[in-house]
Amino acid sequence: MALQSTRKSALVDQVIEQLRQQISDGEWGLGSRIPTESELAELLGVGRNTIREGVRALAHAGLLEIRQGAGTFVVGRSEVTAAVRRRIAASPASDAMEVRRGLEVEAARLAAHRRDEADITRLRILLAEREATHEVGDTEAFVAADIALHQAVAEASHNKLLAELYSELAESLRDTVRAGLGPVLAEEPHIDHSVAIEAIIAGDADLAAAETAAYLRLLVDD
């Protein structure tokens, strides 16, 4: 989405809406630095004070984070997911894992019904990457590959809200997952995801949901 010049009344509200749209549409991804105040002022045709107010409002809402001397960064896709992230941070890891299980089981079921060819290709690539990183014993790479695969399943559900909520959960649990694995990956704790992924690809929603619930139950029970 191209930014449009803003010259009507309620300038701050219009600036907030345009910045929010850039974030929700993915034009500015999570972790990315947004343009500077002066750049945004020129793009939107408003004063820097108006830009500053809009940025502060989105920072207060949890979508942006202002880092002194470094710039302003995207930390949330929407007010809803930002609120979810804050709530997750204040909750026990076990509670978050149980919620994650509920989201992932439904995501697997929906993905089996709705996945397209692009989803299938991506799932196969990410499953192979997950297996490869485990084989070489690279904990950091394995955690990243594991989360990427689960996120791909959520996105294959083609339910935008579910995918966004799962993304917030996954990011909050990254450190917990890493700590549980330890510095060296052992063969015994490895939980195979191939049956669940192949069920999604085959369009078998019941098997996909059952397999997902089974391996997540192991994580929660542990």
Backbone torsions as a table, in degrees:
resi	resn	phi	psi	omega
1	MET	NA	128.0	178.9
2	ALA	-80.9	138.9	175.7
3	LEU	-69.2	140.8	-177.2
4	GLN	-114.6	148.6	178.4
5	SER	-62.5	135.9	-176.8
6	THR	-116.1	113.1	-175.3
7	ARG	-134.3	9.8	-177.9
8	LYS	-92.7	-173.4	177.7
9	SER	-71.4	169.8	-178.5
10	ALA	53.9	51.5	-174.7
11	LEU	-60.3	-40.6	-178.1
12	VAL	-61.5	-44.2	179.6
13	ASP	-61.6	-38.3	179.2
14	GLN	-69.4	-38.6	177.1
15	VAL	-63.5	-45.8	179.4
16	ILE	-57.2	-44.4	-177.6
17	GLU	-64.6	-40.8	-179.5
18	GLN	-69.8	-39.8	177.4
19	LEU	-65.6	-42.6	177.9
20	ARG	-59.7	-40.0	-179.4
21	GLN	-65.2	-39.8	177.3
22	GLN	-59.3	-37.7	-179.0
23	ILE	-74.1	-49.2	-176.2
24	SER	-66.3	-30.2	178.5
25	ASP	-79.8	-8.4	179.4
26	GLY	85.0	6.3	176.7
27	GLU	-62.5	-37.5	172.2
28	TRP	-112.6	106.6	-175.5
29	GLY	-78.0	165.6	176.6
30	LEU	-57.5	131.8	179.2
31	GLY	89.1	-10.3	-177.9
32	SER	-82.6	154.4	177.4
33	ARG	-91.9	130.3	-179.1
34	ILE	-82.3	165.7	177.8
35	PRO	-57.9	157.9	-179.5
36	THR	-70.1	167.4	177.8
37	GLU	-54.7	-46.7	-177.3
38	SER	-65.9	-37.7	178.4
39	GLU	-66.3	-43.3	179.4
40	LEU	-66.6	-38.9	179.4
41	ALA	-60.4	-40.5	179.3
42	GLU	-70.2	-41.6	-179.6
43	LEU	-64.5	-38.7	-175.1
44	LEU	-94.8	-10.8	178.2
45	GLY	71.7	34.0	179.2
46	VAL	-130.5	172.3	179.5
47	GLY	-75.9	160.8	-179.3
48	ARG	-65.7	-30.9	177.9
49	ASN	-63.7	-37.7	178.2
50	THR	-65.6	-43.0	177.2
51	ILE	-61.0	-44.4	-177.8
52	ARG	-59.7	-42.6	179.2
53	GLU	-64.2	-42.4	179.9
54	GLY	-64.4	-42.4	179.0
55	VAL	-64.2	-42.8	179.3
56	ARG	-62.9	-37.8	179.3
57	ALA	-63.6	-42.3	-179.8
58	LEU	-73.6	-28.3	174.1
59	ALA	-67.6	-41.5	178.1
60	HIS	-64.2	-33.4	-179.9
61	ALA	-77.9	-10.6	177.2
62	GLY	95.3	7.4	179.4
63	LEU	-88.0	-31.6	-177.9
64	LEU	-122.7	156.0	174.4
65	GLU	-131.8	123.5	-179.9
66	ILE	-91.3	117.6	-179.0
67	ARG	-111.2	112.7	-175.2
68	GLN	-54.4	123.4	177.5
69	GLY	84.1	-11.0	-177.5
70	ALA	-112.8	-29.0	-178.4
71	GLY	123.3	-165.9	-179.7
72	THR	-117.1	131.3	-171.9
73	PHE	-122.0	149.7	177.3
74	VAL	-80.0	124.6	179.9
75	VAL	-123.7	-3.1	178.9
76	GLY	-155.1	148.5	-178.4
77	ARG	-85.8	-26.9	-178.8
78	SER	-157.5	167.3	177.2
79	GLU	-61.7	-34.3	-179.4
80	VAL	-65.1	-50.5	-177.7
81	THR	-69.8	-30.9	176.3
82	ALA	-64.2	-41.6	177.9
83	ALA	-65.6	-39.1	177.6
84	VAL	-62.5	-42.9	-179.7
85	ARG	-60.4	-42.9	179.2
86	ARG	-64.9	-39.4	-179.5
87	ARG	-67.5	-39.2	178.2
88	ILE	-62.4	-42.7	-178.1
89	ALA	-60.9	-28.0	-178.6
90	ALA	-93.9	3.2	-176.3
91	SER	-107.0	154.4	174.4
92	PRO	-61.0	146.0	-179.6
93	ALA	-58.8	-33.1	-179.2
94	SER	-65.4	-37.9	177.7
95	ASP	-64.3	-44.3	-179.8
96	ALA	-63.2	-38.3	178.9
97	MET	-64.6	-37.9	179.0
98	GLU	-66.9	-39.2	176.8
99	VAL	-66.5	-40.9	177.6
100	ARG	-58.0	-41.6	-179.8
101	ARG	-60.1	-44.7	179.5
102	GLY	-61.3	-42.9	179.5
103	LEU	-66.6	-42.5	-176.1
104	GLU	-69.0	-37.1	178.8
105	VAL	-64.6	-44.6	178.7
106	GLU	-68.0	-37.4	177.9
107	ALA	-61.5	-42.7	179.4
108	ALA	-63.2	-42.1	179.6
109	ARG	-62.7	-47.6	-179.8
110	LEU	-66.4	-40.2	-179.6
111	ALA	-60.5	-37.7	179.1
112	ALA	-62.8	-31.0	179.0
113	HIS	-83.5	-33.0	-166.5
114	ARG	-113.6	-8.8	-175.9
115	ARG	-58.0	144.0	176.5
116	ASP	-113.2	-175.4	-176.1
117	GLU	-63.1	-37.0	178.9
118	ALA	-65.1	-40.0	177.6
119	ASP	-62.8	-44.0	-178.2
120	ILE	-60.9	-45.9	178.7
121	THR	-60.7	-45.2	-178.8
122	ARG	-64.8	-42.2	-179.9
123	LEU	-62.2	-41.3	180.0
124	ARG	-65.8	-41.1	179.7
125	ILE	-65.0	-45.9	-177.0
126	LEU	-70.1	-34.4	175.6
127	LEU	-63.0	-43.4	178.8
128	ALA	-63.7	-39.3	178.9
129	GLU	-65.8	-39.4	178.4
130	ARG	-61.6	-45.2	-179.3
131	GLU	-65.6	-40.3	-177.6
132	ALA	-65.8	-41.6	-179.3
133	THR	-68.4	-30.9	176.7
134	HIS	-70.3	-39.9	-178.5
135	GLU	-61.4	-36.4	-179.1
136	VAL	-87.6	-5.4	175.9
137	GLY	75.0	26.0	-179.5
138	ASP	-91.4	101.3	-174.5
139	THR	-61.9	-47.7	-177.6
140	GLU	-61.1	-45.1	-179.7
141	ALA	-67.5	-36.1	179.7
142	PHE	-66.3	-43.8	178.8
143	VAL	-59.8	-44.8	179.7
144	ALA	-63.4	-42.4	-179.5
145	ALA	-68.1	-38.8	179.3
146	ASP	-63.1	-47.6	179.8
147	ILE	-65.0	-39.6	179.0
148	ALA	-61.9	-39.3	179.1
149	LEU	-66.1	-45.4	179.0
150	HIS	-64.2	-38.3	177.9
151	GLN	-64.7	-37.7	178.6
152	ALA	-63.9	-37.4	175.9
153	VAL	-63.4	-44.9	179.3
154	ALA	-60.5	-40.6	-179.8
155	GLU	-72.2	-29.0	177.4
156	ALA	-70.5	-14.0	174.6
157	SER	-69.7	-18.9	-177.3
158	HIS	57.1	32.3	171.7
159	ASN	-114.4	104.2	-172.3
160	LYS	-60.7	-41.2	-178.4
161	LEU	-65.8	-44.0	179.2
162	LEU	-59.7	-44.0	-179.4
163	ALA	-63.2	-39.7	179.7
164	GLU	-68.4	-42.8	178.6
165	LEU	-63.2	-41.5	179.2
166	TYR	-64.5	-38.8	179.2
167	SER	-58.6	-42.4	178.8
168	GLU	-65.0	-41.3	178.3
169	LEU	-63.9	-45.7	-176.7
170	ALA	-62.0	-43.6	-179.3
171	GLU	-64.6	-38.2	-179.1
172	SER	-69.3	-25.9	-177.2
173	LEU	-95.6	-1.9	-176.1
174	ARG	-55.6	-47.8	-178.5
175	ASP	-65.9	-37.1	179.3
176	THR	-65.2	-43.8	179.0
177	VAL	-63.1	-44.0	-179.7
178	ARG	-61.3	-45.2	-178.9
179	ALA	-64.1	-37.1	-179.2
180	GLY	-67.6	-27.6	-179.2
181	LEU	-81.5	-32.4	-177.2
182	GLY	82.9	176.0	-176.2
183	PRO	-70.6	-25.1	-179.5
184	VAL	-124.0	129.8	-179.8
185	LEU	-76.3	128.4	176.4
186	ALA	-95.3	155.9	-179.0
187	GLU	-72.2	-37.6	-172.7
188	GLU	-61.6	-45.8	-176.0
189	PRO	-73.5	-6.4	-175.7
190	HIS	-61.9	125.3	-180.0
191	ILE	-106.4	115.1	-176.8
192	ASP	-71.8	133.6	179.7
193	HIS	-109.2	0.1	-171.1
194	SER	-64.5	-36.1	-179.2
195	VAL	-65.8	-44.5	179.2
196	ALA	-63.5	-43.3	-178.6
197	ILE	-67.2	-42.3	178.2
198	GLU	-65.2	-32.1	176.6
199	ALA	-66.4	-40.4	176.3
200	ILE	-61.8	-47.3	-179.3
201	ILE	-60.8	-39.2	-179.2
202	ALA	-76.8	-10.5	-179.2
203	GLY	82.1	19.6	179.9
204	ASP	-93.3	90.5	-173.0
205	ALA	-65.6	-39.9	-178.2
206	ASP	-65.9	-43.9	179.5
207	LEU	-68.0	-40.3	179.5
208	ALA	-60.1	-45.0	179.7
209	ALA	-66.9	-41.9	-178.0
210	ALA	-65.5	-44.5	-179.8
211	GLU	-66.1	-39.5	178.6
212	THR	-64.5	-44.4	178.7
213	ALA	-62.3	-37.1	-177.2
214	ALA	-65.8	-47.9	-176.8
215	TYR	-76.3	-28.4	175.9
216	LEU	-73.3	-29.6	176.9
217	ARG	-62.5	-35.9	177.6
218	LEU	-62.4	-40.8	-179.9
219	LEU	-66.9	-43.7	-178.9
220	VAL	-67.9	-43.3	-178.0
221	ASP	-66.7	-30.5	177.8
222	ASP	-65.8	NA	NA
